[in-house]
Amino acid sequence: MSHTFVIAEIGSCHENGLKNAHLLIDAAREAGADAAKAQFWSSSKALAQRRNVMLAEPVYARFKLPVGWLDILADHCRRVGLEFMCTTYLIKDIPIVAPYVSRFKISAYESKWGDFINAHYEYRREIIVSTNPGNVVCYGDVYRRQGAPSIKRLHCISHYPTKLDDLGLSRIRESGLDGFSDHSANVIAGAQAVAYGATIVEAHIKLDHTLETNPDFQHSLAPDDFYSYVKHIRDAERMQ
């Protein structure tokens, strides 16, 4: 029986509280996830400029994960038996995060930024990259032919939350993708992705007391729902 690598995305649901971040990791572990993933950027202004959304700078600033948390969260993941992962968005932040992760995760927004992807290669670690339907052939495929590290591609729809009619999970099989980055907050979407061949599934997790104003609230699963999400995935594995 195959085992799907399940990533619990913490995103902004820590709400600048280290205790919340610990609780999210614990909830991911209780649900049966394989990894908990944070997001890190050193400069909210630089991220807003890079994405050309300066109006988002206050939001980025509000949910910016302190650099001192990286070691703390990585250690907490090790103690509970999860892999710690962390997405970065700026080239200068890759060496900051690299000491704490065994593989890299690149978001769909950065999946065609060739210099950014290339900057990961010197670490010789697996790269997981989200790809939107119009961006399935990312720069990473070109560099892979030049002896780059293994690249795993995830089907991703960058709508938050994603409507079920827009998920298009059949693209996983049709495009030969490795997995699914889920923003639907639907408890069976991950299992359905597995049925289409996904071996990696990423979904957002939140706490029961996460604020509804949180930018990740609508597309994240509360602990009980995340538990069901992972259980459905494990059931789908058994049915293959």
KEMAR-858064 format. One record per residue (C-alpha): residue number from 1; residue in three letters; chain; x, y, z. Coordinates in steps of 0.02 Angstrom, whole numbers. Layout:
<nodes>
{NUM, "ALA", "A", {X, Y, Z}} ...
</nodes>
This chain:
<nodes>
{1, "MET", "A", {0, 0, 0}} {2, "SER", "A", {69, 170, -49}} {3, "HIS", "A", {89, 308, 79}} {4, "THR", "A", {38, 485, 33}} {5, "PHE", "A", {150, 620, 105}} {6, "VAL", "A", {29, 740, 190}} {7, "ILE", "A", {85, 918, 226}} {8, "ALA", "A", {-11, 1023, 352}} {9, "GLU", "A", {8, 1204, 300}} {10, "ILE", "A", {9, 1321, 451}} {11, "GLY", "A", {10, 1479, 346}} {12, "SER", "A", {-50, 1632, 440}} {13, "CYS", "A", {-154, 1535, 566}} {14, "HIS", "A", {-21, 1554, 700}} {15, "GLU", "A", {-83, 1734, 712}} {16, "ASN", "A", {84, 1790, 783}} {17, "GLY", "A", {66, 1674, 932}} {18, "LEU", "A", {202, 1545, 962}} {19, "LYS", "A", {80, 1444, 1067}} {20, "ASN", "A", {-39, 1441, 920}} {21, "ALA", "A", {101, 1379, 808}} {22, "HIS", "A", {138, 1238, 930}} {23, "LEU", "A", {-46, 1193, 939}} {24, "LEU", "A", {-56, 1186, 749}} {25, "ILE", "A", {92, 1068, 742}} {26, "ASP", "A", {14, 960, 877}} {27, "ALA", "A", {-152, 956, 783}} {28, "ALA", "A", {-62, 906, 624}} {29, "ARG", "A", {24, 764, 717}} {30, "GLU", "A", {-139, 705, 796}} {31, "ALA", "A", {-221, 705, 624}} {32, "GLY", "A", {-87, 591, 553}} {33, "ALA", "A", {3, 715, 441}} {34, "ASP", "A", {184, 685, 392}} {35, "ALA", "A", {245, 864, 394}} {36, "ALA", "A", {198, 1036, 460}} {37, "LYS", "A", {244, 1184, 351}} {38, "ALA", "A", {270, 1365, 395}} {39, "GLN", "A", {294, 1516, 283}} {40, "PHE", "A", {438, 1638, 304}} {41, "TRP", "A", {483, 1806, 229}} {42, "SER", "A", {611, 1925, 303}} {43, "SER", "A", {536, 2082, 228}} {44, "SER", "A", {351, 2117, 205}} {45, "LYS", "A", {390, 2263, 91}} {46, "ALA", "A", {506, 2161, -20}} {47, "LEU", "A", {375, 2023, -35}} {48, "ALA", "A", {239, 2147, -81}} {49, "GLN", "A", {353, 2227, -210}} {50, "ARG", "A", {403, 2060, -282}} {51, "ARG", "A", {221, 2010, -305}} {52, "ASN", "A", {171, 2186, -359}} {53, "VAL", "A", {35, 2197, -226}} {54, "MET", "A", {88, 2340, -114}} {55, "LEU", "A", {-86, 2346, -37}} {56, "ALA", "A", {-46, 2177, 40}} {57, "GLU", "A", {107, 2239, 134}} {58, "PRO", "A", {11, 2271, 298}} {59, "VAL", "A", {-60, 2095, 291}} {60, "TYR", "A", {112, 2021, 259}} {61, "ALA", "A", {180, 2123, 405}} {62, "ARG", "A", {42, 2067, 521}} {63, "PHE", "A", {72, 1881, 492}} {64, "LYS", "A", {261, 1884, 468}} {65, "LEU", "A", {340, 1737, 558}} {66, "PRO", "A", {486, 1791, 668}} {67, "VAL", "A", {653, 1717, 613}} {68, "GLY", "A", {683, 1656, 790}} {69, "TRP", "A", {535, 1540, 775}} {70, "LEU", "A", {615, 1433, 640}} {71, "ASP", "A", {727, 1339, 760}} {72, "ILE", "A", {589, 1326, 891}} {73, "LEU", "A", {459, 1258, 769}} {74, "ALA", "A", {582, 1139, 686}} {75, "ASP", "A", {628, 1071, 857}} {76, "HIS", "A", {445, 1052, 906}} {77, "CYS", "A", {412, 955, 745}} {78, "ARG", "A", {558, 839, 781}} {79, "ARG", "A", {495, 806, 957}} {80, "VAL", "A", {320, 757, 899}} {81, "GLY", "A", {381, 657, 750}} {82, "LEU", "A", {341, 773, 604}} {83, "GLU", "A", {451, 840, 467}} {84, "PHE", "A", {469, 1029, 474}} {85, "MET", "A", {448, 1120, 310}} {86, "CYS", "A", {448, 1305, 268}} {87, "THR", "A", {408, 1400, 109}} {88, "THR", "A", {508, 1555, 65}} {89, "TYR", "A", {469, 1689, -63}} {90, "LEU", "A", {629, 1790, -80}} {91, "ILE", "A", {799, 1729, -141}} {92, "LYS", "A", {887, 1806, 9}} {93, "ASP", "A", {779, 1701, 127}} {94, "ILE", "A", {827, 1531, 56}} {95, "PRO", "A", {990, 1517, 156}} {96, "ILE", "A", {897, 1571, 313}} {97, "VAL", "A", {773, 1428, 300}} {98, "ALA", "A", {890, 1297, 226}} {99, "PRO", "A", {969, 1240, 391}} {100, "TYR", "A", {798, 1189, 457}} {101, "VAL", "A", {725, 1090, 311}} {102, "SER", "A", {768, 930, 221}} {103, "ARG", "A", {672, 979, 64}} {104, "PHE", "A", {603, 1140, -9}} {105, "LYS", "A", {426, 1193, -53}} {106, "ILE", "A", {396, 1328, -184}} {107, "SER", "A", {227, 1412, -203}} {108, "ALA", "A", {134, 1428, -367}} {109, "TYR", "A", {167, 1615, -370}} {110, "GLU", "A", {354, 1585, -377}} {111, "SER", "A", {349, 1429, -487}} {112, "LYS", "A", {403, 1520, -645}} {113, "TRP", "A", {536, 1627, -562}} {114, "GLY", "A", {688, 1541, -637}} {115, "ASP", "A", {820, 1628, -530}} {116, "PHE", "A", {724, 1585, -372}} {117, "ILE", "A", {708, 1401, -416}} {118, "ASN", "A", {890, 1396, -472}} {119, "ALA", "A", {945, 1469, -304}} {120, "HIS", "A", {878, 1313, -217}} {121, "TYR", "A", {982, 1193, -320}} {122, "GLU", "A", {1148, 1219, -232}} {123, "TYR", "A", {1076, 1131, -80}} {124, "ARG", "A", {1047, 971, -179}} {125, "ARG", "A", {881, 935, -96}} {126, "GLU", "A", {712, 883, -163}} {127, "ILE", "A", {602, 1027, -218}} {128, "ILE", "A", {413, 1021, -211}} {129, "VAL", "A", {334, 1155, -320}} {130, "SER", "A", {151, 1201, -341}} {131, "THR", "A", {96, 1231, -520}} {132, "ASN", "A", {-61, 1316, -582}} {133, "PRO", "A", {-149, 1235, -733}} {134, "GLY", "A", {-74, 1361, -855}} {135, "ASN", "A", {97, 1340, -777}} {136, "VAL", "A", {121, 1151, -770}} {137, "VAL", "A", {284, 1160, -866}} {138, "CYS", "A", {384, 1267, -747}} {139, "TYR", "A", {565, 1324, -760}} {140, "GLY", "A", {612, 1181, -646}} {141, "ASP", "A", {582, 1056, -786}} {142, "VAL", "A", {714, 1141, -893}} {143, "TYR", "A", {842, 1141, -754}} {144, "ARG", "A", {802, 961, -708}} {145, "ARG", "A", {875, 907, -874}} {146, "GLN", "A", {1037, 990, -820}} {147, "GLY", "A", {1057, 876, -669}} {148, "ALA", "A", {954, 974, -544}} {149, "PRO", "A", {885, 891, -386}} {150, "SER", "A", {721, 797, -393}} {151, "ILE", "A", {571, 909, -424}} {152, "LYS", "A", {396, 856, -372}} {153, "ARG", "A", {253, 954, -450}} {154, "LEU", "A", {86, 985, -365}} {155, "HIS", "A", {-77, 1030, -450}} {156, "CYS", "A", {-135, 1195, -375}} {157, "ILE", "A", {-279, 1316, -401}} {158, "SER", "A", {-236, 1485, -327}} {159, "HIS", "A", {-412, 1532, -277}} {160, "TYR", "A", {-445, 1549, -91}} {161, "PRO", "A", {-553, 1451, -60}} {162, "THR", "A", {-563, 1348, -219}} {163, "LYS", "A", {-736, 1300, -278}} {164, "LEU", "A", {-760, 1113, -306}} {165, "ASP", "A", {-807, 1141, -487}} {166, "ASP", "A", {-638, 1225, -514}} {167, "LEU", "A", {-526, 1093, -434}} {168, "GLY", "A", {-492, 996, -595}} {169, "LEU", "A", {-410, 852, -503}} {170, "SER", "A", {-404, 746, -661}} {171, "ARG", "A", {-257, 856, -715}} {172, "ILE", "A", {-149, 765, -588}} {173, "ARG", "A", {-156, 608, -693}} {174, "GLU", "A", {-169, 693, -862}} {175, "SER", "A", {-15, 801, -834}} {176, "GLY", "A", {86, 672, -739}} {177, "LEU", "A", {93, 777, -580}} {178, "ASP", "A", {152, 712, -412}} {179, "GLY", "A", {21, 785, -297}} {180, "PHE", "A", {-103, 918, -248}} {181, "SER", "A", {-94, 1082, -153}} {182, "ASP", "A", {-271, 1102, -88}} {183, "HIS", "A", {-363, 1264, -50}} {184, "SER", "A", {-540, 1194, -53}} {185, "ALA", "A", {-563, 1157, 134}} {186, "ASN", "A", {-661, 1003, 79}} {187, "VAL", "A", {-627, 849, 184}} {188, "ILE", "A", {-629, 725, 38}} {189, "ALA", "A", {-531, 826, -89}} {190, "GLY", "A", {-364, 752, -35}} {191, "ALA", "A", {-430, 575, -49}} {192, "GLN", "A", {-498, 612, -222}} {193, "ALA", "A", {-327, 679, -271}} {194, "VAL", "A", {-250, 515, -213}} {195, "ALA", "A", {-373, 423, -325}} {196, "TYR", "A", {-303, 525, -469}} {197, "GLY", "A", {-125, 477, -427}} {198, "ALA", "A", {-67, 606, -300}} {199, "THR", "A", {74, 546, -186}} {200, "ILE", "A", {92, 715, -99}} {201, "VAL", "A", {-54, 816, -30}} {202, "GLU", "A", {-42, 985, 53}} {203, "ALA", "A", {-187, 1067, 144}} {204, "HIS", "A", {-207, 1213, 264}} {205, "ILE", "A", {-243, 1185, 448}} {206, "LYS", "A", {-317, 1308, 573}} {207, "LEU", "A", {-368, 1306, 756}} {208, "ASP", "A", {-545, 1309, 821}} {209, "HIS", "A", {-513, 1486, 885}} {210, "THR", "A", {-430, 1552, 726}} {211, "LEU", "A", {-509, 1720, 686}} {212, "GLU", "A", {-628, 1728, 538}} {213, "THR", "A", {-535, 1883, 481}} {214, "ASN", "A", {-376, 1780, 458}} {215, "PRO", "A", {-330, 1776, 272}} {216, "ASP", "A", {-313, 1586, 279}} {217, "PHE", "A", {-472, 1552, 376}} {218, "GLN", "A", {-588, 1511, 230}} {219, "HIS", "A", {-475, 1383, 148}} {220, "SER", "A", {-410, 1298, 306}} {221, "LEU", "A", {-474, 1147, 400}} {222, "ALA", "A", {-505, 1146, 588}} {223, "PRO", "A", {-419, 1004, 685}} {224, "ASP", "A", {-566, 883, 682}} {225, "ASP", "A", {-592, 913, 496}} {226, "PHE", "A", {-407, 895, 461}} {227, "TYR", "A", {-411, 729, 552}} {228, "SER", "A", {-553, 673, 439}} {229, "TYR", "A", {-458, 740, 288}} {230, "VAL", "A", {-307, 632, 326}} {231, "LYS", "A", {-414, 481, 369}} {232, "HIS", "A", {-500, 492, 200}} {233, "ILE", "A", {-329, 497, 118}} {234, "ARG", "A", {-272, 342, 213}} {235, "ASP", "A", {-434, 254, 166}} {236, "ALA", "A", {-406, 300, -17}} {237, "GLU", "A", {-232, 224, -7}} {238, "ARG", "A", {-306, 60, 51}} {239, "MET", "A", {-427, 58, -95}} {240, "GLN", "A", {-294, 69, -230}} 
</nodes>
